[in-house]
Each structure stands twice: as C-alpha cells, then as structure tokens.
Amino acid sequence: MKTGDNKSRETLSGIWIRIYSGTDLVYESATPEKLTTTEKW
C-alpha cells in the first residue's frame, strides 16, 4: 500500500549511534557527520 505523494518524500541515508551508561552519554558517532547538525535526535 502506498501513501502520500512521491514528490513530498525525502530520503535520509546514514547511521547515528549513541551509547549511554545510565544517563551519561559515553559514545556518539554519526555517518555522515552532518546528521548531527541537520537532524534532531
């Protein structure tokens, strides 16, 4: 089943990993790096 208009779709490629120990962020990595500035977590 298709929904929405193909013209309005966007594609995002990459991976953003965050590793926490409790509430402390211990590791963060994104590829491509611009994901961290263009996308909200």
VMD Tcl script that draws the C-alpha trace (Angstrom):
set ca {
  {0.00 0.00 0.00}
  {1.35 3.40 -0.97}
  {0.59 6.53 0.99}
  {1.33 10.16 0.27}
  {2.68 11.85 -2.81}
  {6.06 10.66 -4.11}
  {7.07 14.30 -4.71}
  {6.83 15.02 -0.98}
  {9.01 12.11 0.18}
  {12.55 12.59 1.38}
  {15.31 10.03 1.80}
  {17.78 10.08 4.65}
  {20.78 7.78 4.50}
  {23.21 7.20 7.32}
  {23.50 5.99 10.88}
  {23.68 7.82 14.20}
  {24.69 5.82 17.28}
  {24.56 6.97 20.88}
  {25.63 4.73 23.76}
  {24.63 5.60 27.30}
  {25.71 4.30 30.69}
  {22.69 5.18 32.77}
  {22.08 8.83 31.87}
  {25.69 9.53 30.82}
  {26.47 9.63 27.09}
  {29.67 7.58 26.69}
  {29.91 7.32 22.89}
  {28.38 9.06 19.90}
  {29.09 8.55 16.21}
  {27.30 9.59 13.02}
  {27.94 8.81 9.37}
  {27.76 11.13 7.55}
  {28.78 13.54 10.30}
  {26.36 16.22 9.11}
  {23.50 14.13 10.53}
  {24.30 15.56 13.97}
  {23.75 19.13 12.73}
  {20.83 18.59 10.35}
  {18.67 16.08 12.23}
  {17.07 16.06 15.68}
  {17.65 13.07 17.91}
}
mol new
graphics top color blue
foreach p $ca { graphics top sphere $p radius 0.5 }
foreach p [lrange $ca 0 end-1] q [lrange $ca 1 end] { graphics top cylinder $p $q radius 0.2 }
display resetview
